[in-house]
Every structure is written in C-alpha cells, then in structure tokens.
Amino acid sequence: MDTRVDALNLIEAACWNELERAAHEREHEWRLMALATADSGAPDLRTVVLRECDRTVRQLTFYTDARSPKVAQIARVPQGTLLVWSRRLGWQLRMRCHLAIEADGQAVSSRWARLKMTPSAQDYLSPLPPGTPIERPGLERGTREHFAVVHARISTIDWLELHAGGHRRARFAAAGPGWLHP
Ligand SMILES: Cc1cc2nc3c(=O)[nH]c(=O)nc-3n(C[C@H](O)[C@H](O)[C@H](O)COP(=O)(O)O)c2cc1C
C-alpha cells in the first residue's frame, strides 16, 4: 500500500522534522550538507556539519573557522545554496538561503564555551588559516580560537522525491508551496 503524504503543507513540515532530527543525530544523512557559495563569479562548494535547526525562523546553523575562504565569500555575496540527499527518505532538498556570519558576541562565545571541551575544538585552533600552503601535513596546534558561526536563512526549499511509484517535486517558498514537474 502506498502511504505517501500528498498534502504540500505536510510534506514541508516533514522536511523540517527531518532537518531538526539531523541537527541532533550524528548518523542522520542530512547531518552533512553541501554548502554552495559564490567565489568571484564562480561557484564554490564544500561539506559542512549541521549544528542547529530553528524552524520557527527557517534557519540552519553551521560552525566554521573565521579565516576560511567561505567566510570572505559570504561577506561579499551573502546568498548560498544547501544540498542534501537521503537514501532512506528518497528525498533531495535544494535550499536557497541568505547567509550571515557571526564571529563575536554572546551567541558565539556561548557556543564556543560548549565546543572547546570537545575534540572538534582543534578545528578552530590552528595557527594557520584554512587553505594556507604548507611544506607537509602536520599537527599545528595553536591557542587562539578562530571560531565563527554561519547562519543560513532558508528562503526556498526545492524538494525532490525519487519513488518507484512516480517521482514528485515541489517548491516551498514565502509565496506559498507548489508542485513542479520533476
Ligand atoms: C565530513 C566533513 C565535514 C566538514 N564539516 C565542516 C564544518 O562543519 N565547517 C567547516 O567550516 N568545514 C567543514 N569541513 C571542511 C570543509 O568541507 C572545507 O574543506 C573547509 O571548510 C574549507 O572550505 P572553504 O575553503 O570553502 O572555506 C568538513 C569537511 C568534511 C569532509
């Protein structure tokens, strides 16, 4: 029996349910996202870990090194796209977003206070900025943190479902939801 939900508002709610789960479950397929930004007119893309999801403001949050190239790209062009695929759900989400960097203030220091007790803290303590050419790989430990938070406000979700019974696609945007030809 086909138990596929066909009300657009329920499908959108199910997307946000999964995004909320992904922010808390290490094994969730959407825990890792591809974040695309613009690099002087060319697209750039990298994997990031989803840390927080606030569906009330349609916001996803990531952590990064404040000196990383993506931060400068976002400062120049604050528009991005996030991409995830789940084999379990058969769902791809392509999410247009407005990106904002926070590198200081209470929200950053409280997150860093939690993170600095964990092994992940090393990712933000290197004395060298990400992408610096080096002679050979090695452990460069520093003491100063370069922690920053990336907030992505989702403006549009392009949802694609691959299914043996027929693929489906929909767009969820401020103007309202609608079906698309897959
Ligand atoms: C599984 C995985 C998870 C990653 N998570 C993050 C992350 O949460 N934040 C981040 O800044 N970089 C993360 N990276 C590294 C980025 O993909 C990228 O290599 C690095 O941030 C430099 O990107 P940039 O040069 O575009 O700034 C991750 C890489 C992998 C493979």
PDBQT file of the ligand as one rigid body, heavy atoms in Angstrom, charges set to zero:
ROOT
HETATM    1  C1  LIG A 201      32.672  15.379   6.624  1.00  0.00    +0.000 C 
HETATM    2  C2  LIG A 201      33.160  16.809   6.594  1.00  0.00    +0.000 A 
HETATM    3  C3  LIG A 201      32.604  17.730   7.463  1.00  0.00    +0.000 A 
HETATM    4  C4  LIG A 201      33.035  19.056   7.449  1.00  0.00    +0.000 A 
HETATM    5  N1  LIG A 201      32.446  19.975   8.287  1.00  0.00    +0.000 NA
HETATM    6  C5  LIG A 201      32.825  21.278   8.226  1.00  0.00    +0.000 A 
HETATM    7  C6  LIG A 201      32.143  22.270   9.009  1.00  0.00    +0.000 A 
HETATM    8  O1  LIG A 201      31.202  21.985   9.750  1.00  0.00    +0.000 OA
HETATM    9  N2  LIG A 201      32.571  23.540   8.912  1.00  0.00    +0.000 N 
HETATM   10  C7  LIG A 201      33.593  23.910   8.080  1.00  0.00    +0.000 A 
HETATM   11  O2  LIG A 201      33.925  25.097   8.042  1.00  0.00    +0.000 OA
HETATM   12  N3  LIG A 201      34.254  22.999   7.326  1.00  0.00    +0.000 NA
HETATM   13  C8  LIG A 201      33.883  21.703   7.370  1.00  0.00    +0.000 A 
HETATM   14  N4  LIG A 201      34.513  20.761   6.595  1.00  0.00    +0.000 N 
HETATM   15  C9  LIG A 201      35.619  21.193   5.727  1.00  0.00    +0.000 C 
HETATM   16  C10 LIG A 201      35.073  21.920   4.507  1.00  0.00    +0.000 C 
HETATM   17  O3  LIG A 201      34.402  20.995   3.670  1.00  0.00    +0.000 OA
HETATM   18  C11 LIG A 201      36.140  22.698   3.746  1.00  0.00    +0.000 C 
HETATM   19  O4  LIG A 201      37.141  21.815   3.290  1.00  0.00    +0.000 OA
HETATM   20  C12 LIG A 201      36.787  23.770   4.612  1.00  0.00    +0.000 C 
HETATM   21  O5  LIG A 201      35.834  24.379   5.480  1.00  0.00    +0.000 OA
HETATM   22  C13 LIG A 201      37.396  24.871   3.740  1.00  0.00    +0.000 C 
HETATM   23  O6  LIG A 201      36.352  25.425   2.962  1.00  0.00    +0.000 OA
HETATM   24  P1  LIG A 201      36.481  26.845   2.241  1.00  0.00    +0.000 P 
HETATM   25  O7  LIG A 201      37.852  26.888   1.640  1.00  0.00    +0.000 OA
HETATM   26  O8  LIG A 201      35.393  26.840   1.224  1.00  0.00    +0.000 OA
HETATM   27  O9  LIG A 201      36.268  27.909   3.298  1.00  0.00    +0.000 OA
HETATM   28  C14 LIG A 201      34.081  19.446   6.569  1.00  0.00    +0.000 A 
HETATM   29  C15 LIG A 201      34.612  18.500   5.681  1.00  0.00    +0.000 A 
HETATM   30  C16 LIG A 201      34.159  17.218   5.705  1.00  0.00    +0.000 A 
HETATM   31  C17 LIG A 201      34.769  16.227   4.743  1.00  0.00    +0.000 C 
ENDROOT
TORSDOF 0
